[in-house]
Amino acid sequence: MSVLKTLNFAVVSAGAERDPKLVRRHKLIMQLQQQKDYAADVDYVVPRKKWVKQEDGTKLLLDAPKRVKRWWRNDSAGNCLFILRYGSKVLSLEKGKAAIVVGARENLPMVIDTVMQAVAAGELDAILDAVHKSGQKPKAKAA
């Protein structure tokens, strides 16, 4: 008996894992995780690979830190405000309100966890779609 006869086979759909909504959710969750790590440790650095050209003309792959921008700030009353972003765009969760009031800075990781749960549940899909579509360039017409 053939070894392949003991296996079960299935049809693979061509783009199931590349659902744009899931990709946007994953990207935002990864950014939120970076913010959570940055909030816990101010010296947190996201590693990335960078090609650097040597003096002799050869290229060398080095580890370089990726800059992580802080998504929170304090207002005049001393409250910590968390501003949700997708790429360079600020996400308004309510009309005219772009920040989440955290209160004390110590509550920031808990608020980020809550936002991550909302993203994973798909509660921000409409906002992410709107931001994504606003950043798209119109397609050129064929001549």
C-alpha positions as CSV (number, residue, x, y, z in Angstrom):
1,M,0.0,0.0,0.0
2,S,1.2,3.5,-0.9
3,V,2.1,5.9,1.8
4,L,0.2,8.7,0.1
5,K,-3.0,6.6,0.2
6,T,-2.9,7.0,4.0
7,L,-3.2,10.8,3.8
8,N,-6.3,13.0,3.5
9,F,-6.2,15.8,0.9
10,A,-8.2,19.1,0.7
11,V,-8.8,21.9,-1.7
12,V,-6.9,25.1,-0.9
13,S,-8.6,28.4,-1.7
14,A,-6.3,30.9,-3.3
15,G,-6.6,33.9,-1.1
16,A,-8.2,32.8,2.1
17,E,-5.3,33.9,4.3
18,R,-4.9,37.2,2.6
19,D,-8.3,38.7,3.6
20,P,-7.7,42.5,3.7
21,K,-9.7,43.0,6.9
22,L,-7.6,40.3,8.7
23,V,-4.4,41.8,7.4
24,R,-5.4,45.3,8.7
25,R,-6.5,43.9,12.0
26,H,-3.1,42.0,12.4
27,K,-1.1,45.1,11.5
28,L,-3.0,47.2,14.1
29,I,-2.7,44.6,16.7
30,M,1.1,44.3,16.1
31,Q,1.4,48.1,16.4
32,L,-0.7,48.1,19.6
33,Q,1.6,45.3,21.1
34,Q,4.6,47.5,20.3
35,Q,2.9,50.4,22.1
36,K,2.2,48.2,25.1
37,D,5.8,47.0,25.2
38,Y,7.0,50.6,24.9
39,A,4.7,51.8,27.7
40,A,6.2,49.1,29.9
41,D,9.8,49.9,29.1
42,V,10.9,53.3,27.7
43,D,14.1,51.8,26.4
44,Y,12.1,49.3,24.2
45,V,13.5,49.0,20.7
46,V,11.9,47.2,17.8
47,P,14.7,45.3,16.0
48,R,14.8,45.4,12.2
49,K,17.3,44.4,9.6
50,K,19.1,47.0,7.5
51,W,21.5,46.7,4.6
52,V,24.5,48.9,5.0
53,K,27.1,49.5,2.2
54,Q,30.6,49.1,3.4
55,E,33.6,51.2,2.2
56,D,34.8,48.4,-0.1
57,G,31.4,48.3,-1.8
58,T,30.0,45.2,-0.2
59,K,26.7,45.2,1.6
60,L,26.3,43.9,5.1
61,L,23.0,43.0,6.8
62,L,22.9,44.6,10.3
63,D,20.4,44.9,13.2
64,A,19.2,48.4,13.5
65,P,16.6,49.8,15.9
66,K,13.2,50.8,14.4
67,R,11.8,54.1,15.8
68,V,8.6,53.6,17.7
69,K,6.5,56.8,18.1
70,R,4.6,57.2,21.4
71,W,0.9,57.2,21.0
72,W,0.1,58.7,24.3
73,R,0.5,62.1,26.0
74,N,-0.7,63.9,29.0
75,D,-3.3,66.7,28.9
76,S,-3.4,69.8,31.0
77,A,-5.4,68.1,33.8
78,G,-2.7,65.4,34.1
79,N,-4.7,62.6,32.4
80,C,-3.0,60.2,30.1
81,L,-4.6,60.2,26.6
82,F,-4.1,57.4,24.1
83,I,-4.3,58.3,20.5
84,L,-5.0,55.3,18.2
85,R,-3.2,55.4,14.8
86,Y,-3.2,53.3,11.7
87,G,0.0,54.1,9.8
88,S,0.2,57.9,9.9
89,K,-3.5,58.4,10.2
90,V,-5.3,59.1,13.5
91,L,-8.3,56.9,14.1
92,S,-11.4,58.7,15.5
93,L,-13.4,56.2,17.4
94,E,-16.2,58.7,18.0
95,K,-16.9,61.7,15.8
96,G,-14.6,64.5,16.8
97,K,-12.9,62.5,19.6
98,A,-9.5,61.0,18.6
99,A,-8.2,60.2,22.0
100,I,-9.0,57.6,24.7
101,V,-8.8,59.0,28.2
102,V,-6.7,56.5,30.2
103,G,-6.5,58.4,33.5
104,A,-3.3,57.4,35.3
105,R,-0.4,56.3,33.1
106,E,-0.3,52.9,35.0
107,N,-3.7,52.0,33.3
108,L,-2.2,52.3,29.8
109,P,-1.4,48.6,29.3
110,M,-4.9,47.6,30.4
111,V,-6.5,50.1,27.9
112,I,-4.2,48.9,25.1
113,D,-5.3,45.3,25.9
114,T,-9.0,46.4,25.7
115,V,-8.4,48.0,22.3
116,M,-6.5,44.9,21.1
117,Q,-9.5,42.8,22.0
118,A,-11.9,45.2,20.1
119,V,-9.6,45.0,17.0
120,A,-9.5,41.2,17.2
121,A,-13.3,41.1,17.5
122,G,-13.6,43.3,14.3
123,E,-15.2,46.3,16.1
124,L,-12.9,48.7,14.3
125,D,-13.2,47.2,10.8
126,A,-15.4,50.0,9.4
127,I,-13.0,52.6,10.7
128,L,-9.9,50.8,9.3
129,D,-11.7,50.3,5.9
130,A,-12.4,54.1,5.8
131,V,-8.9,55.0,6.6
132,H,-7.5,52.5,4.1
133,K,-9.7,53.7,1.3
134,S,-8.9,57.4,2.0
135,G,-5.2,56.6,1.6
136,Q,-5.6,54.9,-1.8
137,K,-4.6,56.7,-4.9
138,P,-7.1,56.7,-7.8
139,K,-6.3,54.3,-10.6
140,A,-5.1,55.8,-13.8
141,K,-7.4,55.4,-16.8
142,A,-6.1,53.3,-19.7
143,A,-5.2,55.3,-22.7
